[in-house]
Amino acid sequence: MINKMKITFIAFTALTLAACGTINQMTVEESSALVPSEVKVATTETITTSIIIQEEGKVLTNSSKELKSEEGQNLLEVMKENYDITAKDGFISAIDKYEQNEKEGKYWLYTINGKEATVGAADYVLEDEDVIVWNLDGI
């Protein structure tokens, strides 16, 4: 009789532990089912851009900079953050108090990696390792 009770107790304990293990596994499996397998985290990469400021092809002292910015920023945003500029409609008319002069036909134009820009600064999204050269010169 005592042996039957011991065997019953052991069997009951084993079944209880087995049942608890199944419940715990189900809980973990069910909770992991609520979490998407691919979580998209908004990450922003930092890019490096070199900005060179010139007047009539001559580099202006202390105005050239290597800048760090967030991927996706446009040139106008980065210029506003790092220089004293005047801009209208996405086009820059003064950088660090060097103003374009319509009477003399001198305007701020820029190149991107040695090629003439085809859009205003507000429309150009910077890419890593871009070299931007701003030149105040006659057209």
C-alpha positions as CSV (number, residue, x, y, z in Angstrom):
1,M,0.0,0.0,0.0
2,I,2.8,2.4,0.9
3,N,4.6,1.5,-2.3
4,K,1.4,2.3,-4.3
5,M,1.1,5.6,-2.6
6,K,4.8,6.4,-3.4
7,I,4.3,5.4,-7.0
8,T,1.1,7.5,-7.3
9,F,2.8,10.5,-5.7
10,I,5.8,10.2,-8.0
11,A,3.6,9.8,-11.0
12,F,1.5,12.8,-10.0
13,T,4.6,14.9,-9.4
14,A,6.0,13.9,-12.8
15,L,2.8,14.7,-14.5
16,T,2.5,18.1,-12.7
17,L,6.1,19.0,-13.7
18,A,5.5,17.9,-17.3
19,A,2.3,19.9,-17.5
20,C,4.1,23.0,-16.1
21,G,6.9,22.6,-18.6
22,T,4.3,22.5,-21.4
23,I,2.6,25.6,-20.1
24,N,5.9,27.5,-19.8
25,Q,6.8,26.5,-23.3
26,M,3.5,27.5,-24.7
27,T,3.8,30.9,-22.9
28,V,7.2,31.5,-24.4
29,E,6.0,30.4,-27.9
30,E,2.8,32.4,-27.6
31,S,4.6,35.6,-26.5
32,S,7.3,35.3,-29.2
33,A,4.4,35.0,-31.7
34,L,3.4,38.5,-30.7
35,V,6.8,39.9,-31.6
36,P,7.4,40.4,-35.4
37,S,10.3,38.3,-36.7
38,E,11.8,41.4,-38.4
39,V,11.7,44.5,-36.3
40,K,12.5,47.6,-38.4
41,V,14.4,50.1,-36.3
42,A,14.8,53.6,-37.6
43,T,18.5,54.1,-38.0
44,T,20.1,57.1,-39.5
45,E,23.6,56.9,-40.9
46,T,26.1,59.7,-40.6
47,I,27.7,60.8,-43.8
48,T,30.8,63.0,-44.5
49,T,30.7,65.9,-46.9
50,S,33.5,68.4,-47.8
51,I,32.4,71.9,-48.4
52,I,34.8,74.4,-50.1
53,I,33.9,78.1,-50.4
54,Q,35.6,80.1,-53.1
55,E,35.3,83.6,-54.6
56,E,36.4,83.8,-58.2
57,G,38.1,80.4,-57.9
58,K,40.1,81.3,-54.8
59,V,39.4,79.4,-51.6
60,L,38.2,81.7,-48.8
61,T,40.2,81.4,-45.6
62,N,38.7,79.4,-42.8
63,S,35.5,78.6,-44.7
64,S,36.2,75.1,-46.0
65,K,34.9,72.4,-43.8
66,E,34.5,68.6,-43.6
67,L,31.1,68.1,-42.1
68,K,29.2,65.2,-40.6
69,S,25.5,65.1,-41.3
70,E,22.6,62.7,-41.3
71,E,21.9,60.6,-44.4
72,G,18.9,62.1,-46.3
73,Q,19.7,65.8,-45.5
74,N,19.7,68.2,-48.4
75,L,22.5,70.7,-49.0
76,L,20.6,73.7,-47.9
77,E,19.9,72.2,-44.5
78,V,23.5,71.3,-43.9
79,M,24.6,74.8,-45.1
80,K,22.2,76.5,-42.7
81,E,23.5,74.3,-39.8
82,N,27.2,75.2,-40.5
83,Y,27.3,78.6,-42.2
84,D,25.7,82.0,-41.9
85,I,23.7,82.0,-45.1
86,T,20.9,83.9,-46.8
87,A,18.6,81.8,-49.0
88,K,15.4,82.3,-50.9
89,D,13.4,79.6,-52.7
90,G,16.1,77.0,-52.1
91,F,18.8,79.1,-53.6
92,I,21.7,80.6,-51.6
93,S,22.5,84.3,-52.1
94,A,25.0,84.9,-49.3
95,I,27.5,82.7,-47.4
96,D,29.3,84.0,-44.4
97,K,28.6,87.6,-45.5
98,Y,29.9,87.1,-49.0
99,E,26.9,88.2,-51.1
100,Q,26.1,87.7,-54.7
101,N,26.0,90.8,-56.8
102,E,23.4,90.9,-59.5
103,K,24.8,94.2,-61.0
104,E,28.2,92.6,-61.5
105,G,26.6,89.3,-62.5
106,K,28.3,87.4,-59.6
107,Y,26.3,84.5,-58.2
108,W,26.8,81.6,-55.9
109,L,27.0,78.4,-57.9
110,Y,28.1,75.0,-56.8
111,T,29.6,71.8,-58.1
112,I,29.1,68.3,-56.8
113,N,32.2,66.1,-57.1
114,G,33.5,68.3,-59.9
115,K,30.2,68.5,-61.9
116,E,27.9,71.5,-62.2
117,A,24.8,71.2,-60.0
118,T,21.5,71.0,-61.9
119,V,19.2,71.7,-58.9
120,G,19.1,74.2,-56.1
121,A,20.6,73.4,-52.7
122,A,17.2,72.6,-51.3
123,D,16.7,69.8,-53.9
124,Y,20.1,68.2,-53.6
125,V,20.3,65.3,-51.1
126,L,23.9,64.8,-49.9
127,E,25.6,61.5,-50.4
128,D,28.6,60.2,-48.4
129,E,32.0,61.6,-49.5
130,D,30.4,64.4,-51.6
131,V,32.8,67.3,-52.3
132,I,30.7,70.5,-52.7
133,V,32.5,73.6,-54.0
134,W,30.7,76.8,-53.8
135,N,32.1,79.6,-56.0
136,L,31.0,83.2,-56.0
137,D,31.7,84.3,-59.6
138,G,30.4,85.8,-62.7
139,I,28.3,83.9,-65.1
